Amino acid sequence: MKTWAQLFSEHPEVPLELFHWWLSDVLDHSLVNLPLQERPDEKAEQAFQQAAHRLAQGEPVQYVCGRAPFRDLDLKVDKRVLIPRPETEQLVQIALDRFIRPGHRVLDVGSGSGCIALSIKKTLPGCQVEGRDISQDAIDLARENAKALNLDVPFKQAHLLSDEPFRSWEIIISNLPYIGEKEKADLPSNVLEFEPHLALFSGPDGTDLILELLRQAENVLAPGGTLLLETGESQGTVWRQAAADQGWGIEGIKDLADRERFWIFQKEA
Ligand SMILES: C[S@@+](CC[C@H](N)C(=O)[O-])C[C@H]1O[C@@H](n2cnc3c(N)ncnc32)[C@H](O)[C@@H]1O
């Protein structure tokens, strides 16, 4: 039987930090006192070898661990959903700081792991928060996360806002797919090979789904309501034109890397 130290040394291609995270998360070892001279039992060694293999293939560590942090939440993630990104944490922060008030009805469209909806509900339990996604796999996982976190957020399968009643939501928040099919070749291979394409691509320029969402929101958003979006960085002209066409107010907000990625659409009261 090998020690953990020997096992580590057999996998120089995988960064040690990833193993640290994996060990602490999956095997519940302390990050500070890795038991390098201990000999793992057969089951632990097998699990370690499998994780090493997956990491070496370029699979994101969040999928290998099966967990991802989002604001103050620890979420289950796997290949059924996009791994939540730090930019989306910023979108939620903007929504909470400036737009969502206790008691608001808030809909998260394209909810994936449920990160946006669950985070809002955790911060403002008095809001009615729900999530929609076209992927039943994603809905299943978001429901698991809601249950594990004991948060009352219903998730339902739907295409965008197609099932929503007239003027039913005061806030609609969404991180829909916004990558163009044309940009496929530029994506890092760990994204392209492992994350669900349904969560990434939206027509040739990446704008199809969001433009449809905007059109549907005309009926579904309450008067004076707000629609908040995360989008690609060079799509601002399209969103400004769409807002002008619908007679809505629009504001672009930059992310931490100075890219205009967040959009606030304001419907007239
Ligand atoms: C970029 S991911 C975002 C997931 C999650 N909100 C997040 O921020 O991590 C986009 C999500 O939109 C969903 N989606 C794609 N097309 C959709 C549609 N027509 N209607 C509803 N959801 C859709 C995908 O299944 C995916 O879960």
The ligand as an SDF file (V2000), in Angstrom:
LIG
                    3D

 27 29  0  0  0  0  0  0  0  0999 V2000
  -25.1020   30.3730  -18.5680 C   0  0  0  0  0  0  0  0  0  0  0  0
  -26.0980   29.1040  -17.7910 S   0  0  0  0  0  0  0  0  0  0  0  0
  -26.4320   29.9190  -16.2530 C   0  0  0  0  0  0  0  0  0  0  0  0
  -26.7660   29.0210  -15.1190 C   0  0  0  0  0  0  0  0  0  0  0  0
  -26.8710   29.7440  -13.7620 C   0  0  0  0  0  0  0  0  0  0  0  0
  -27.9110   30.7440  -13.7810 N   0  0  0  0  0  0  0  0  0  0  0  0
  -25.5700   30.4100  -13.4380 C   0  0  0  0  0  0  0  0  0  0  0  0
  -25.4840   31.6430  -13.4570 O   0  0  0  0  0  0  0  0  0  0  0  0
  -24.5920   29.6890  -13.1550 O   0  0  0  0  0  0  0  0  0  0  0  0
  -27.5870   29.2750  -18.7220 C   0  0  0  0  0  0  0  0  0  0  0  0
  -28.7540   28.3810  -18.3270 C   0  0  0  0  0  0  0  0  0  0  0  0
  -29.8550   28.7010  -19.1940 O   0  0  0  0  0  0  0  0  0  0  0  0
  -30.5310   27.5100  -19.5260 C   0  0  0  0  0  0  0  0  0  0  0  0
  -31.2720   27.6970  -20.7830 N   0  0  0  0  0  0  0  0  0  0  0  0
  -30.8270   27.5670  -22.0580 C   0  0  0  0  0  0  0  0  0  0  0  0
  -31.8090   27.8090  -22.9320 N   0  0  0  0  0  0  0  0  0  0  0  0
  -32.9190   28.1010  -22.1970 C   0  0  0  0  0  0  0  0  0  0  0  0
  -34.2640   28.4310  -22.5420 C   0  0  0  0  0  0  0  0  0  0  0  0
  -34.6560   28.5100  -23.8030 N   0  0  0  0  0  0  0  0  0  0  0  0
  -35.1470   28.6610  -21.5230 N   0  0  0  0  0  0  0  0  0  0  0  0
  -34.7440   28.5650  -20.2270 C   0  0  0  0  0  0  0  0  0  0  0  0
  -33.4800   28.2550  -19.8580 N   0  0  0  0  0  0  0  0  0  0  0  0
  -32.5830   28.0350  -20.8190 C   0  0  0  0  0  0  0  0  0  0  0  0
  -29.4370   26.4580  -19.6080 C   0  0  0  0  0  0  0  0  0  0  0  0
  -29.9650   25.1530  -19.4650 O   0  0  0  0  0  0  0  0  0  0  0  0
  -28.5130   26.8840  -18.4620 C   0  0  0  0  0  0  0  0  0  0  0  0
  -28.8290   26.2190  -17.2660 O   0  0  0  0  0  0  0  0  0  0  0  0
  1  2  1  0
  2  3  1  0
  2 10  1  0
  3  4  1  0
  4  5  1  0
  5  6  1  0
  5  7  1  0
  7  8  2  0
  7  9  1  0
 10 11  1  0
 11 12  1  0
 11 26  1  0
 12 13  1  0
 13 14  1  0
 13 24  1  0
 14 15  1  0
 14 23  1  0
 15 16  2  0
 16 17  1  0
 17 18  1  0
 17 23  2  0
 18 19  1  0
 18 20  2  0
 20 21  1  0
 21 22  2  0
 22 23  1  0
 24 25  1  0
 24 26  1  0
 26 27  1  0
M  CHG  2   2   1   9  -1
M  END
$$$$
